[in-house]
């Protein structure tokens, strides 16, 4: 599952790079199907980051890796200040 998630994230990264952002896999629990992601660069703390995550990244990941049951996101320092 971990490698499938990483492969799917590579597809997403190309678009995020256009906006000087990125995404990292922080945890992958294959037993529960839960993963933890962190938006980086300009995407971290962006006002549209939650929409990017829900309507873009999560859709792609769940299509490519059906064994995902839940996606958690790590809050960055910039998001906590918002």
DRENPA-3360 file (N, C-alpha, C; in nm, 2 decimals, always signed):
BEGIN
1 = XXXXXXXX = +0.08/-0.12/+0.00/+0.00/+0.00/+0.00/+0.09/+0.13/+0.00 ~ +0.19/+0.13/+0.08/+0.28/+0.24/+0.09/+0.33/+0.28/-0.05 ~ +0.38/+0.19/-0.12/+0.44/+0.22/-0.26/+0.33/+0.28/-0.35 ~ +0.21/+0.22/-0.34/+0.10/+0.27/-0.42/+0.06/+0.41/-0.39 ~ +0.06/+0.44/-0.26/+0.04/+0.58/-0.22/+0.15/+0.68/-0.27 ~ +0.27/+0.63/-0.26/+0.38/+0.72/-0.30/+0.37/+0.74/-0.45 ~ +0.34/+0.64/-0.53/+0.32/+0.65/-0.67/+0.21/+0.75/-0.71 ~ +0.10/+0.74/-0.64/-0.02/+0.83/-0.66/+0.02/+0.98/-0.62;
9 = XXXXXXXX = +0.10/+0.99/-0.52/+0.14/+1.12/-0.48/+0.23/+1.19/-0.58 ~ +0.31/+1.11/-0.65/+0.39/+1.16/-0.76/+0.31/+1.23/-0.86 ~ +0.19/+1.18/-0.90/+0.10/+1.24/-0.99/+0.05/+1.37/-0.94 ~ +0.02/+1.38/-0.81/-0.03/+1.50/-0.75/+0.08/+1.61/-0.74 ~ +0.20/+1.57/-0.72/+0.31/+1.66/-0.70/+0.33/+1.75/-0.82 ~ +0.32/+1.70/-0.94/+0.34/+1.78/-1.06/+0.25/+1.90/-1.06 ~ +0.13/+1.89/-1.02/+0.04/+2.01/-1.01/+0.08/+2.10/-0.90 ~ +0.11/+2.04/-0.78/+0.14/+2.13/-0.67/+0.27/+2.21/-0.69;
17 = XXXXXXXX = +0.36/+2.15/-0.76/+0.49/+2.22/-0.79/+0.46/+2.35/-0.88 ~ +0.36/+2.34/-0.96/+0.32/+2.46/-1.04/+0.29/+2.58/-0.95 ~ +0.25/+2.55/-0.82/+0.21/+2.66/-0.73/+0.32/+2.67/-0.62 ~ +0.44/+2.61/-0.64/+0.55/+2.61/-0.55/+0.52/+2.54/-0.42 ~ +0.44/+2.43/-0.43/+0.40/+2.35/-0.32/+0.44/+2.21/-0.33 ~ +0.41/+2.13/-0.23/+0.44/+1.99/-0.24/+0.36/+1.91/-0.14 ~ +0.38/+1.78/-0.13/+0.31/+1.70/-0.03/+0.40/+1.58/+0.01 ~ +0.39/+1.55/+0.13/+0.47/+1.44/+0.19/+0.39/+1.34/+0.26;
25 = XXXXXXXX = +0.42/+1.21/+0.24/+0.36/+1.10/+0.32/+0.43/+1.09/+0.45 ~ +0.36/+1.12/+0.56/+0.42/+1.11/+0.70/+0.40/+0.98/+0.76 ~ +0.28/+0.91/+0.73/+0.26/+0.78/+0.79/+0.17/+0.70/+0.70 ~ +0.18/+0.57/+0.71/+0.10/+0.48/+0.63/+0.08/+0.36/+0.71 ~ -0.04/+0.34/+0.76/-0.08/+0.23/+0.85/-0.15/+0.12/+0.76 ~ -0.08/+0.03/+0.71/-0.14/-0.07/+0.62/-0.25/-0.16/+0.69 ~ -0.24/-0.17/+0.82/-0.33/-0.26/+0.89/-0.47/-0.19/+0.90 ~ -0.47/-0.06/+0.91/-0.60/+0.02/+0.92/-0.64/+0.09/+0.79;
33 = XXXXXXXX = -0.54/+0.10/+0.70/-0.57/+0.17/+0.57/-0.56/+0.32/+0.59 ~ -0.51/+0.37/+0.70/-0.51/+0.52/+0.73/-0.37/+0.57/+0.69 ~ -0.37/+0.69/+0.63/-0.25/+0.76/+0.59/-0.25/+0.90/+0.65 ~ -0.13/+0.95/+0.67/-0.11/+1.09/+0.71/-0.03/+1.17/+0.61 ~ -0.08/+1.28/+0.57/-0.01/+1.36/+0.47/+0.02/+1.50/+0.52 ~ +0.12/+1.56/+0.46/+0.15/+1.70/+0.50/+0.18/+1.78/+0.37 ~ +0.10/+1.89/+0.36/+0.13/+1.98/+0.25/+0.25/+2.07/+0.28 ~ +0.33/+2.09/+0.19/+0.46/+2.17/+0.21/+0.47/+2.29/+0.12;
41 = XXXXXXXX = +0.57/+2.37/+0.14/+0.59/+2.48/+0.05/+0.48/+2.58/+0.06 ~ +0.45/+2.64/-0.06/+0.34/+2.74/-0.06/+0.20/+2.68/-0.03 ~ +0.19/+2.55/-0.04/+0.06/+2.49/-0.01/+0.03/+2.48/+0.14 ~ +0.13/+2.48/+0.22/+0.12/+2.48/+0.36/+0.06/+2.61/+0.41 ~ -0.06/+2.61/+0.47/-0.12/+2.73/+0.52/-0.19/+2.81/+0.41 ~ -0.19/+2.77/+0.29/-0.27/+2.84/+0.19/-0.42/+2.83/+0.22 ~ -0.49/+2.94/+0.19/-0.63/+2.95/+0.22/-0.71/+2.84/+0.15 ~ -0.66/+2.79/+0.03/-0.73/+2.69/-0.04/-0.68/+2.55/-0.02;
49 = XXXXXXXX = -0.59/+2.53/+0.08/-0.53/+2.40/+0.10/-0.63/+2.29/+0.13 ~ -0.73/+2.33/+0.21/-0.83/+2.23/+0.25/-0.91/+2.18/+0.13 ~ -0.94/+2.27/+0.03/-1.01/+2.24/-0.09/-0.92/+2.15/-0.18 ~ -0.79/+2.19/-0.19/-0.70/+2.12/-0.27/-0.69/+1.97/-0.21 ~ -0.69/+1.96/-0.08/-0.68/+1.83/-0.02/-0.80/+1.75/-0.05 ~ -0.92/+1.80/-0.02/-1.05/+1.73/-0.03/-1.09/+1.70/-0.17 ~ -1.08/+1.80/-0.26/-1.14/+1.79/-0.39/-1.03/+1.74/-0.50 ~ -0.91/+1.74/-0.46/-0.80/+1.70/-0.55/-0.72/+1.58/-0.51;
57 = XXXXXXXX = -0.64/+1.60/-0.41/-0.55/+1.50/-0.36/-0.62/+1.38/-0.31 ~ -0.72/+1.39/-0.22/-0.79/+1.28/-0.17/-0.86/+1.20/-0.28 ~ -0.92/+1.27/-0.37/-0.99/+1.20/-0.48/-0.89/+1.11/-0.56 ~ -0.78/+1.17/-0.60/-0.68/+1.09/-0.67/-0.63/+0.97/-0.59 ~ -0.59/+1.00/-0.47/-0.54/+0.89/-0.38/-0.64/+0.77/-0.37 ~ -0.77/+0.81/-0.34/-0.87/+0.70/-0.32/-0.90/+0.63/-0.45 ~ -0.89/+0.69/-0.56/-0.91/+0.62/-0.69/-0.79/+0.53/-0.72 ~ -0.67/+0.57/-0.69/-0.55/+0.49/-0.72/-0.52/+0.38/-0.62;
65 = XXXXXXXX = -0.56/+0.41/-0.49/-0.53/+0.32/-0.38/-0.66/+0.29/-0.30 ~ -0.75/+0.20/-0.35/-0.88/+0.18/-0.29/-0.87/+0.13/-0.14 ~ -0.75/+0.08/-0.10/-0.74/+0.03/+0.04/-0.73/+0.14/+0.14 ~ -0.72/+0.27/+0.10/-0.72/+0.38/+0.19/-0.85/+0.39/+0.25 ~ -0.86/+0.40/+0.39/-0.98/+0.41/+0.46/-1.00/+0.55/+0.52 ~ -0.89/+0.62/+0.55/-0.89/+0.75/+0.60/-0.76/+0.83/+0.57 ~ -0.78/+0.95/+0.55/-0.66/+1.04/+0.52/-0.66/+1.15/+0.63 ~ -0.55/+1.15/+0.70/-0.53/+1.26/+0.80/-0.43/+1.36/+0.74;
73 = XXXXXXXX = -0.44/+1.48/+0.79/-0.34/+1.58/+0.74/-0.27/+1.64/+0.86 ~ -0.14/+1.67/+0.85/-0.06/+1.73/+0.95/-0.08/+1.88/+0.94 ~ -0.11/+1.95/+1.05/-0.12/+2.09/+1.05/+0.02/+2.15/+1.06 ~ +0.05/+2.25/+0.97/+0.18/+2.32/+0.98/+0.17/+2.44/+1.07 ~ +0.28/+2.50/+1.10/+0.29/+2.62/+1.19/+0.21/+2.73/+1.12 ~ +0.22/+2.74/+0.99/+0.14/+2.85/+0.92/-0.01/+2.83/+0.93 ~ -0.06/+2.71/+0.93/-0.20/+2.68/+0.95/-0.25/+2.71/+1.09 ~ -0.16/+2.69/+1.19/-0.20/+2.72/+1.32/-0.22/+2.87/+1.35;
81 = XX = -0.13/+2.95/+1.28/-0.14/+3.09/+1.29/-0.27/+3.15/+1.23 ~ -0.32/+3.08/+1.12/-0.43/+3.13/+1.05/-0.55/+3.15/+1.13;
% end
